[in-house]
Each structure stands twice: as structure tokens, then as C-alpha cells.
Amino acid sequence: MKANVHVTLKRGVLDPQGKAIGHALHSLGFDGVDEVRQGKFIELDLAETDPEAARKAVEAMCQKLLANTVIEDYRIDLVG
């Protein structure tokens, strides 16, 4: 089973990298972009075959390591 984890900064948390990307896009002529928020994508190959157990395991991984839950949100998508 595969787990895809999307980690993004919570709304209200300043995102200087997103601002820099937005500024660069505007300087390249992409004026239709209003706001940019950047994050990280983590793909995990799991030996677990039970979706509920896999979700619980990945949830624990996010809480302990993959996301800083004070300033970041995360979303888990299980595949397979």
C-alpha cells in the first residue's frame, strides 16, 4: 500500500517561500497568480495491507515526525 502525505502551512502562518515563488512568477509574466502557498509531498510505501491500520500508522508518523502540527496541516491519501 502507498500513502501520499501532503503537508502545508496552516492558514495565517507566514509563508516566505510561497511569497518568493509568487514574486518570481509575477516577474516571469504570470500575473494571474494571486497567492502562493508551498508545502511538501511525502510518498511512503507501506508493508501494511489493512487501510485502517495503514492510516493509523501514517497518522502517528505525521504527528511524531512528518509535520510540525503547531504550524502545519497534513492530508493523508492511501493508494492501493
C-alpha positions in Angstrom: 0.0 0.0 0.0 1.2 3.5 -0.7 0.5 6.6 1.4 0.8 10.1 0.0 1.1 12.8 2.6 0.6 16.5 1.7 2.0 18.9 4.3 1.2 22.6 4.2 1.5 25.6 6.4 -1.7 26.5 8.3 -3.7 29.5 7.2 -2.4 32.6 9.0 1.2 31.3 9.2 3.5 33.4 7.2 4.9 31.6 4.1 8.1 33.4 2.9 8.9 30.7 0.4 5.4 31.0 -1.1 5.8 34.8 -1.3 9.2 34.4 -3.1 7.7 31.9 -5.5 4.7 34.2 -6.2 7.1 37.2 -6.7 9.2 35.1 -9.2 6.1 34.0 -11.1 5.0 37.6 -11.4 8.4 38.7 -12.6 8.2 35.9 -15.3 4.9 37.4 -16.5 2.4 35.1 -14.8 0.2 37.9 -13.5 -2.9 35.7 -12.9 -1.5 34.2 -9.7 -2.9 35.8 -6.6 -1.4 33.8 -3.7 1.2 31.0 -3.5 1.5 28.6 -0.5 4.2 26.0 -0.7 4.4 22.7 1.1 5.9 19.3 0.9 4.8 16.0 -0.5 5.9 12.7 1.0 5.3 9.3 -0.6 5.5 6.2 1.6 5.5 2.6 0.5 4.0 0.6 3.3 4.0 -3.1 4.0 0.6 -2.8 5.7 -2.3 -4.0 3.7 -5.2 -3.0 6.0 -6.2 0.6 5.1 -7.4 1.4 8.7 -4.1 0.2 10.2 -2.1 2.0 7.5 -3.9 5.3 8.1 -3.3 5.0 11.9 0.4 4.3 11.3 0.8 7.2 8.9 -1.2 9.5 11.2 1.3 8.6 14.0 4.2 9.3 11.6 2.8 12.7 10.8 2.2 13.6 14.5 5.7 12.5 15.5 7.9 13.5 12.6 6.5 14.4 9.2 4.6 17.5 10.2 5.0 20.2 12.7 1.4 20.2 13.9 1.8 23.6 15.6 2.2 25.4 12.2 1.4 22.7 9.6 -1.6 20.8 8.4 -1.4 17.5 6.6 -3.6 15.3 4.5 -3.1 11.5 4.0 -4.2 9.8 0.8 -4.0 6.0 0.7 -3.4 4.3 -2.7 -3.8 0.6 -3.3 
